[in-house]
């Protein structure tokens, strides 16, 4: 058992949360990190015991074009500020992991600058992939190089170069020694060399007990990355997609199938797969925006906190804020938030009250961290399962229907269960319990213990209904505007948006970077088909992957 097995993460994107400038002018240090002090208390208050924060280190813009791995971004503060933050977290029983951007660097990184200056004579010319001094790029460097995601702003490191591996491992040693960091989330782990990641794993293991390595991976067999030699966990994008679409489509079969598939995937790993579960993050739309029915915020998060894996909350989502992904900017996903504006949310915001309660429940019941999963009941609109650890059994029920639902469930040898959220008590009869679950809600049923006081919450569904009415009204207005635009277009001799969608035809001479998501998906399918028969699971994996950067990396990974 390690600390991360029982972690409840809080994810912070500091450049956004602290309102730092989106562009670094390297014009001095601004000590914004001190503004995170009240957030540490908030993180603890909502039942989180670990923070994933990043990117942190000196960079040009959004943080993923690193220019100095050993210096806190000057827009956020200095290294002493970061040391204090980690220490304050530790003093409050909170672990901290950093974002490790080790697949690529920015163009202002010392090794890249040396190549620009000395060209073929630079000792760092082999630190990057496919540096070609006969080529050029949009910056007129007089050479070309491989990048990440089609952006030359992000120069791809040569992970097969021993000098690069040694340098990155030295960075990890520096972070542990200087900041006492407890782990690292590896950015773009799905395109990293496995031996490169294994070297990082060995470095962390040798320096700190239970040092946690988690990687950003979107598609594929997660055990390729999450295993005894490489990473402890990866980002569970498969479950992320199932959580919101399973509710939007009233289809709990999708979620249950995803859980079974993941459990089968990790069957050969000790303790199974303990993936990093999330509803939203800095790259995808807020869960409150994604949900067609805002009240589904409740069952979605009950599942997040009770299914196998480690739950994570993205800063601000505990307040039920919205964030829609824009075509050329992720700014709306990474907003500045003044915590003082939400000081009353613990009592008045049902989203915050729910998250805080789930955090307490998760930490109070080890079965939710270590328990064996057992499906108990499944329909499109109702779902129940148990997590069992030795003699302890926790039963979870969720309902995505607009009407209450009754469940008759096997409970084992207990005598009475209590709803940890509702406070309802139900007696066990011949090993079974009958429970009633509210519409668009859920509960976590634990064996009653007279020595425990259960802190129940009242979920005001009217708050969600009011929000739903507002959203539907806005959507109706947008539809009316589109209809007016379509009518105008028709009058002027154009075509409306109702034009029949044709089959996707991919221009093979078109650069991948210029392709749409649909075109990239078709390219991936074509590549897979060239290597053998396409299975239904392959088609589903491709269809579920709607992330352009991931698809770019995927299609480029074929030889």
C-alpha positions in Angstrom: 0.0 0.0 0.0 1.3 3.4 -1.0 0.0 6.9 -0.4 -1.2 7.2 -4.0 -3.4 4.2 -3.6 -5.6 6.2 -1.2 -5.1 9.6 -2.9 -7.9 12.0 -3.9 -6.2 14.5 -6.2 -6.8 18.2 -6.8 -5.5 19.3 -10.2 -4.2 22.9 -10.5 -3.1 24.7 -13.7 -1.3 27.5 -11.9 -0.8 30.0 -14.8 -4.5 30.1 -15.2 -5.7 29.8 -11.6 -3.3 32.6 -10.5 -4.1 34.9 -13.5 -0.6 35.0 -14.8 0.1 36.7 -18.2 -0.2 34.2 -21.1 3.1 35.4 -22.4 6.4 35.4 -20.5 8.4 38.6 -21.1 11.2 37.5 -18.7 11.0 41.0 -17.1 11.3 40.0 -13.4 9.7 37.8 -10.8 6.1 38.2 -9.7 5.3 36.2 -6.5 1.9 35.0 -7.3 2.5 31.6 -5.6 1.7 33.1 -2.2 -1.9 33.4 -3.4 -2.1 29.6 -3.3 -1.9 29.5 0.5 -5.7 29.6 1.1 -6.2 27.0 -1.6 -4.3 24.5 0.5 -6.9 24.8 3.2 -9.6 24.6 0.6 -8.1 21.4 -0.9 -8.1 19.8 2.5 -11.7 21.0 3.3 -13.1 19.2 0.2 -11.4 15.9 1.2 -8.5 15.9 -1.2 -5.1 14.7 0.1 -2.9 15.2 -3.0 -2.3 18.0 -5.5 -1.2 17.6 -9.1 0.1 21.0 -10.2 1.7 22.2 -13.4 3.2 23.1 -15.6 5.5 25.0 -13.2 8.8 25.8 -14.7 10.1 28.7 -16.8 8.4 28.7 -20.2 7.3 31.1 -23.0 3.5 30.8 -22.8 1.2 28.1 -21.7 3.9 26.3 -19.8 4.6 23.3 -22.0 7.4 25.0 -23.9 9.9 24.7 -21.1 13.0 26.9 -21.1 14.4 26.0 -17.7 13.5 22.8 -15.8 15.2 24.0 -12.6 13.5 27.4 -12.2 9.9 28.2 -11.3 8.2 30.2 -14.0 9.0 33.9 -13.1 5.3 34.8 -13.7 4.5 32.6 -10.7 7.4 33.3 -8.3 10.8 31.8 -7.5 12.1 28.5 -6.3 11.7 29.5 -2.6 8.0 30.1 -3.3 7.6 26.6 -4.7 9.6 25.1 -1.7 7.3 26.8 0.7 4.2 25.7 -1.2 5.2 22.0 -1.1 6.2 22.3 2.6 2.9 23.9 3.5 1.1 21.1 1.6 3.1 18.4 3.5 2.3 20.1 6.8 -1.4 19.7 6.0 -1.1 16.1 5.0 -1.2 16.8 1.3 1.2 15.1 -1.2 2.3 17.1 -4.3 3.2 15.9 -7.8 4.6 18.2 -10.6 3.9 18.2 -14.3 7.0 16.8 -16.1 7.2 18.1 -19.7 10.0 15.8 -20.8 9.0 15.0 -24.4 9.8 18.4 -25.8 11.3 21.8 -24.8 10.8 25.3 -25.9 13.0 27.1 -28.3 14.6 29.1 -25.5 15.9 26.0 -23.8 19.7 26.2 -23.4 20.4 23.2 -25.6 18.2 24.4 -28.5 19.7 27.9 -28.3 23.2 26.4 -28.5 22.3 24.6 -31.7 21.0 27.9 -33.2 24.2 29.5 -32.4 26.8 26.8 -33.2 24.8 24.7 -35.7 26.8 21.5 -36.6 29.4 22.4 -34.0 27.0 22.3 -31.1 27.5 19.4 -28.6 23.6 19.4 -28.3 22.8 18.8 -31.9 21.8 15.3 -31.1 19.6 16.3 -28.2 16.7 16.7 -30.6 15.1 14.4 -33.1 16.0 14.7 -36.8 17.9 18.0 -36.7 18.6 18.7 -40.4 20.9 21.6 -41.3 19.9 21.4 -44.9 16.3 22.3 -44.0 14.6 25.3 -42.5 11.4 26.3 -40.6 9.1 29.3 -40.2 11.5 30.8 -37.7 14.2 30.8 -40.4 16.7 28.9 -38.1 18.4 27.5 -41.2 17.6 23.9 -40.0 14.6 21.8 -39.4 13.7 19.4 -36.6 10.9 17.1 -35.3 8.3 18.8 -33.1 5.3 17.8 -31.0 1.8 18.0 -32.4 2.9 19.9 -35.5 4.1 22.9 -33.5 7.8 24.0 -34.0 7.4 25.9 -30.8 7.8 22.5 -29.1 11.0 20.9 -30.2 11.0 17.1 -29.7 13.8 15.8 -27.4 15.8 12.8 -28.6 14.8 10.4 -25.8 17.2 7.7 -27.2 20.2 9.9 -26.5 21.9 8.8 -23.2 22.8 12.4 -22.5 19.2 13.5 -22.7 18.1 10.7 -20.4 20.9 11.6 -17.9 19.8 15.2 -17.9 16.1 14.5 -17.4 16.9 12.1 -14.6 19.1 14.8 -13.0 16.1 17.1 -13.2 14.0 14.6 -11.3 16.8 14.3 -8.7 16.9 18.1 -8.5 13.1 18.3 -8.0 13.2 15.7 -5.2 16.2 17.3 -3.5 15.1 20.9 -3.8 11.3 20.8 -3.5 10.7 17.4 -1.9 8.2 16.6 -4.6 6.2 13.3 -4.2 5.8 12.4 -7.8 5.5 13.5 -11.4 2.8 13.5 -14.1 4.5 12.9 -17.4 3.1 15.0 -20.2 2.5 13.2 -23.6 3.6 9.9 -22.1 1.8 8.1 -25.0 4.5 9.2 -27.4 7.5 8.6 -25.1 10.1 5.9 -25.4 9.5 3.1 -22.8 13.1 2.8 -21.8 13.2 6.6 -21.3 10.3 6.3 -18.8 11.8 3.2 -17.1 14.9 5.3 -16.4 12.7 7.9 -14.7 11.0 5.2 -12.7 14.3 3.8 -11.5 15.5 7.3 -10.6 12.4 8.1 -8.6 12.3 4.7 -6.8 16.0 5.1 -5.8 15.5 8.5 -4.2 12.1 8.5 -2.5 9.8 5.9 -1.1 6.6 5.6 -3.0 7.6 8.2 -5.6 4.6 8.3 -8.0 4.9 8.4 -11.8 1.7 9.0 -13.7 1.5 9.6 -17.4 -0.8 11.3 -19.9 -2.1 8.5 -22.1 -5.3 8.7 -24.1 -5.9 5.5 -26.1 -4.5 2.0 -26.2 -3.8 -0.8 -23.8 -3.0 1.1 -20.6 -0.9 -1.8 -19.2 1.8 -1.0 -21.8 2.5 2.1 -19.7 1.1 1.3 -16.2 3.0 -1.7 -14.9 5.7 -2.7 -12.4 8.6 -1.3 -14.6 7.3 1.9 -16.2 4.5 4.0 -14.7 2.3 3.5 -11.7 -0.8 4.9 -13.5 -2.0 6.8 -16.6 -4.8 9.2 -17.3 -8.1 7.3 -17.7 -9.5 9.0 -20.8 -11.6 5.9 -21.6 -13.6 6.2 -18.4 -13.7 10.0 -18.7 -15.5 9.7 -22.0 -17.9 7.0 -20.6 -18.8 9.0 -17.6 -20.3 11.9 -19.5 -21.6 10.1 -22.6 -23.1 7.3 -20.4 -25.2 9.9 -18.7 -26.0 12.1 -21.8 -27.1 9.0 -23.6 -28.8 7.3 -20.6 -26.5 4.4 -21.1 -25.0 2.9 -18.0 -24.1 -0.1 -20.2 -21.3 2.0 -21.7 -19.8 2.8 -18.3 -20.2 -0.8 -16.9 -18.6 -2.2 -20.1 -15.7 0.3 -19.8 -15.1 -0.7 -16.2 -15.1 -4.4 -17.1 -12.7 -3.8 -20.0 -10.3 -1.9 -17.7 -10.5 -4.5 -15.0 -9.8 -7.2 -17.5 -6.9 -5.1 -18.9 -5.3 -5.0 -15.5 -6.0 -8.6 -14.5 -2.3 -9.5 -14.5 -1.1 -6.5 -12.5 -0.9 -6.9 -8.7 -3.9 -5.1 -7.3 -5.2 -4.4 -10.8 -5.0 -1.1 -12.6 -5.3 2.0 -10.4 -5.7 4.6 -13.1 -5.9 8.4 -12.7 -9.7 9.0 -13.0 -11.1 12.4 -13.9 -14.3 14.2 -15.2 -12.4 17.1 -16.7 -9.0 18.7 -16.9 -7.0 21.6 -18.5 -7.4 20.1 -22.0 -11.1 19.1 -22.1 -14.4 20.9 -21.5 -15.7 21.2 -17.9 -18.0 18.4 -16.9 -20.8 20.8 -16.0 -20.6 22.1 -19.6 -20.6 18.6 -21.1 -23.6 17.3 -19.3 -27.0 17.6 -21.0 -28.7 17.3 -17.7 -26.9 19.3 -15.0 -28.3 17.2 -12.2 -26.2 14.3 -13.6 -23.3 16.1 -11.9 -24.3 14.1 -8.8 -24.2 10.5 -10.2 -21.2 11.2 -12.4 -19.1 12.2 -9.3 -20.4 9.4 -7.2 -19.0 7.1 -9.8 -15.7 9.0 -10.1 -15.1 8.6 -6.3 -16.2 4.9 -6.0 -15.1 3.1 -9.2 -11.6 1.5 -9.3 -8.8 4.0 -9.6 -7.8 7.3 -8.1 -10.2 10.3 -8.4 -9.1 13.8 -9.3 -11.0 17.1 -9.3 -9.9 19.9 -11.6 -9.8 23.2 -9.9 -13.1 25.1 -10.0 -15.2 22.1 -11.0 -16.1 21.6 -7.4 -18.0 24.9 -7.8 -19.8 23.7 -10.9 -18.2 26.3 -13.2 -18.5 25.9 -16.9 -15.8 25.9 -19.6 -16.3 25.3 -23.3 -13.3 24.4 -25.5 -12.6 27.1 -28.1 -11.2 26.4 -31.6 -7.9 28.2 -31.1 -7.6 28.7 -27.3 -7.9 26.7 -24.1 -8.2 29.9 -22.0 -11.8 29.2 -21.0 -10.7 25.9 -19.6 -8.0 27.5 -17.4 -9.6 30.5 -15.8 -8.5 32.8 -13.0 -10.5 32.1 -9.8 -10.7 34.2 -6.7 -11.3 31.7 -3.9 -12.9 34.4 -1.8 -15.8 34.6 -4.3 -16.7 31.0 -3.3 -16.4 31.3 0.5 -20.1 30.4 0.9 -20.1 27.5 -1.6 -19.6 24.9 1.1 -23.1 25.7 2.4 -24.9 27.1 -0.6 -23.5 25.2 -3.6 -24.7 21.6 -4.0 -21.7 20.8 -6.3 -19.2 21.9 -3.6 -21.1 20.1 -0.8 -21.2 16.9 -2.8 -17.5 16.9 -3.7 -16.6 17.6 0.0 -18.8 14.8 1.2 -17.4 12.4 -1.4 -13.9 13.2 -0.3 -14.7 12.4 3.3 -16.4 9.2 2.4 -13.6 8.1 0.2 -11.0 8.6 2.9 -13.2 6.9 5.6 -13.7 3.7 3.7 -10.6 1.8 2.4 -12.8 -0.5 0.4 -13.2 2.3 -2.1 -9.4 2.4 -2.6 -8.6 -1.3 -2.4 -11.9 -3.2 -2.7 -12.8 -5.8 -5.3 -15.4 -4.6 -7.8 -18.6 -6.6 -8.3 -21.4 -5.5 -10.6 -24.8 -6.0 -8.9 -27.4 -4.4 -11.1 -27.4 -2.8 -14.5 -30.0 -1.2 -16.9 -29.7 1.8 -19.2 -30.7 4.1 -16.4 -29.8 2.3 -13.1 -26.4 0.9 -12.1 -25.2 -0.7 -8.8 -22.0 -2.3 -7.8 -20.1 -3.3 -4.7 -16.5 -2.7 -3.5 -15.5 -5.4 -1.0 -12.4 -5.5 1.1 -12.1 -8.4 3.5 -15.3 -8.2 5.7 -16.0 -4.6 4.6 -18.6 -4.1 1.8 -19.7 -0.8 0.3 -22.6 -0.7 -2.2 -23.0 2.1 -4.8 -26.2 2.9 -6.5 -26.7 5.6 -9.3 -29.8 6.6 -11.2 -29.8 8.7 -14.4 -33.6 8.7 -14.8 -36.0 11.6 -14.1 -37.9 9.3 -11.7 -36.8 7.6 -8.4 -35.7 4.0 -8.7 -35.8 0.9 -6.4 -32.9 -1.5 -6.2 -32.9 -5.0 -4.6 -29.3 -5.8 -4.0 -27.2 -8.6 -2.4 -25.6 -7.1 0.7 -23.9 -10.0 2.4 -23.9 -10.8 6.2 -24.4 -7.3 7.6 -27.5 -6.3 9.5 -28.0 -2.7 8.5 -26.7 -0.3 5.8 -26.8 3.5 5.9 -26.7 5.9 2.9 -23.5 7.9 3.4 -25.0 10.8 1.4 -28.7 10.5 2.3 -28.6 9.2 5.8 -31.3 6.6 5.0 -31.1 3.4 6.9 -32.1 0.0 5.4 -32.2 -3.4 7.1 -30.6 -6.5 5.6 -33.1 -9.3 5.0 -31.8 -12.7 4.2 -28.6 -11.0 2.8 -30.4 -8.5 0.7 -31.3 -4.8 0.9 -34.1 -2.8 -0.8 -33.1 0.8 -1.4 -34.8 3.8 -3.1 -32.6 6.3 -5.0 -33.7 9.8 -6.0 -34.1 10.8 -9.6 -30.8 11.8 -11.3 -28.9 11.0 -8.1 -27.2 8.2 -6.2 -25.9 7.0 -2.9 -23.1 5.1 -1.2 -24.4 2.4 1.2 -22.1 1.4 4.0 -22.6 -1.0 6.9 -23.9 0.9 9.9 -21.5 1.5 12.7 -22.8 3.0 15.9 -19.4 4.6 16.6 -19.6 6.7 13.4 -21.6 9.8 12.9 -22.7 10.1 9.2 -22.5 13.6 7.8 -25.3 13.6 5.2 -25.9 16.4 2.7 -29.1 17.8 1.2 -28.9 18.0 -2.6 -31.2 20.8 -3.8 -32.3 19.5 -7.2 -34.0 22.8 -7.9 -30.6 24.4 -8.3 -29.7 22.0 -11.1 -33.2 22.5 -12.6 -32.8 26.3 -12.7 -29.4 25.9 -14.3 -30.9 23.4 -16.8 -33.6 25.9 -17.8 -31.0 28.6 -18.4 -28.8 26.4 -20.5 -31.8 25.1 -22.6 -32.9 28.7 -23.1 -29.4 29.7 -24.4 -29.3 26.7 -26.7 -32.7 27.5 -28.1 -31.6 31.1 -28.8 -28.5 29.7 -30.6 -30.7 27.4 -32.7 -33.0 30.2 -33.6 -30.0 32.3 -34.7 -28.7 29.4 -36.8 -32.1 29.0 -38.4 -32.2 32.7 -39.3 -28.7 32.5 -40.7 -29.7 29.5 -42.8 -32.8 31.3 -44.1 -30.7 34.3 -45.0 -28.2 32.1 -46.7 -30.9 30.4 -48.7 -32.4 33.7 -49.8 -29.0 34.8 -51.0 -28.6 31.6 -53.0 -26.3 29.7 -50.6 -26.9 26.4 -48.8 -28.1 25.8 -45.3 -26.4 23.8 -42.5 -28.8 20.9 -43.3 -26.7 19.9 -46.3 -26.3 16.1 -46.3 -23.0 15.0 -44.7 -21.0 13.0 -47.2 -18.6 10.2 -46.4 -15.1 11.3 -45.4 -12.6 11.3 -48.2 -9.1 11.9 -47.1 -6.6 13.7 -49.4 -3.4 11.7 -48.8 -1.3 14.6 -50.0 -2.7 16.8 -47.3 -0.4 17.3 -44.3 -1.7 15.7 -41.1 -1.5 19.1 -39.3 -4.1 20.5 -41.7 -6.6 17.7 -41.3 -9.8 17.8 -39.3 -10.4 15.4 -36.4 -12.6 13.3 -38.7 -9.9 13.1 -41.4 -7.3 12.1 -38.8 -9.6 9.4 -37.5 -10.0 8.0 -41.0 -6.3 8.1 -41.5 -5.7 6.1 -38.3 -8.3 3.5 -39.4 -6.5 3.2 -42.8 -3.2 2.7 -41.0 -4.7 0.1 -38.7 -6.4 -1.7 -41.6 -3.0 -1.9 -43.5 -1.6 -3.9 -40.5 -4.5 -6.4 -40.2 -8.3 -6.8 -39.9 -10.1 -4.0 -38.1 -12.0 -5.1 -35.0 -15.0 -3.4 -33.5 -12.9 -2.4 -30.5 -10.4 -0.7 -32.8 -13.2 1.2 -34.5 -14.6 2.2 -31.1 -11.2 3.4 -29.8 -10.7 5.6 -32.8 -14.2 7.0 -32.7 -13.9 7.8 -29.0 -10.7 9.7 -29.5 -11.8 13.2 -30.5 -8.6 14.9 -29.3 -6.7 16.4 -32.3 -3.2 16.3 -30.8 -3.6 12.7 -29.7 -4.8 11.7 -33.2 -1.8 13.6 -34.7 0.6 11.6 -32.5 -1.3 8.4 -33.2 -1.2 8.6 -37.0 2.4 9.7 -37.0 3.4 6.7 -34.8 2.8 4.2 -37.6 5.9 3.2 -39.5 
